Amino acid sequence: MAKVLSVIYFIVLMLPVIIMIPFIIFGLCTDINNIISNEASRENIGFVFIMLICLIFSLAMIVPSFRSIFKKLPWLYAYTLIALLDILLISIGILIINYGYEVKNEHRHFLFLTFMIFWMIIGRLSMCFYYKFKPMKYEGDEDDE
């Protein structure tokens, strides 16, 4: 029964989120493009996606029968963490650029656009260095084996 529930959980909740993650990242990047082209700030929904993805994947890690999904698909743990960090970086970048585009001032727009690009590069490089020295792997619990 537990295996059937974990398969249902994976197909109904996790698989759509796994498929949607690249589209979420692309959508957030187009939000940045829209802010720049329209010269107006807009809402930031990246944090809502982070909460949704964290809820679904944390339930999969908490419930022992669902945790077997990460044992069957070892790439899923790394994919989820890196995608969440990417969405977080882009969402904070949207916050930064939204703050810069609150006022109609070309110098302020340029300054906050530069700051957002700097934030994205520093955040991405930090992730690269961190995971180079501490490679990511899902080990699970002893009772998983």
HUMOGI-V106875 format. One record per residue. RES is the residue in three letters. SS is DSSP state (H for helix, E for strand, - for the rest). Layout:
RES & SS
RES & SS
//
This chain:
MET & -
ALA & H
LYS & H
VAL & H
LEU & H
SER & H
VAL & H
ILE & H
TYR & H
PHE & H
ILE & H
VAL & H
LEU & H
MET & H
LEU & H
PRO & H
VAL & H
ILE & H
ILE & H
MET & H
ILE & H
PRO & H
PHE & H
ILE & H
ILE & H
PHE & H
GLY & H
LEU & H
CYS & H
THR & H
ASP & H
ILE & H
ASN & H
ASN & H
ILE & H
ILE & H
SER & H
ASN & H
GLU & -
ALA & -
SER & -
ARG & -
GLU & -
ASN & -
ILE & -
GLY & H
PHE & H
VAL & H
PHE & H
ILE & H
MET & H
LEU & H
ILE & H
CYS & H
LEU & H
ILE & H
PHE & H
SER & H
LEU & H
ALA & H
MET & H
ILE & H
VAL & -
PRO & H
SER & H
PHE & H
ARG & H
SER & H
ILE & H
PHE & H
LYS & H
LYS & H
LEU & -
PRO & -
TRP & H
LEU & H
TYR & H
ALA & H
TYR & H
THR & H
LEU & H
ILE & H
ALA & H
LEU & H
LEU & H
ASP & H
ILE & H
LEU & H
LEU & H
ILE & H
SER & H
ILE & H
GLY & H
ILE & H
LEU & H
ILE & H
ILE & H
ASN & H
TYR & H
GLY & H
TYR & -
GLU & -
VAL & -
LYS & -
ASN & -
GLU & H
HIS & H
ARG & H
HIS & H
PHE & H
LEU & H
PHE & H
LEU & H
THR & H
PHE & H
MET & H
ILE & H
PHE & H
TRP & H
MET & H
ILE & H
ILE & H
GLY & H
ARG & H
LEU & H
SER & H
MET & H
CYS & H
PHE & H
TYR & H
TYR & H
LYS & H
PHE & H
LYS & -
PRO & -
MET & -
LYS & -
TYR & -
GLU & -
GLY & -
ASP & -
GLU & H
ASP & H
ASP & H
GLU & -
//
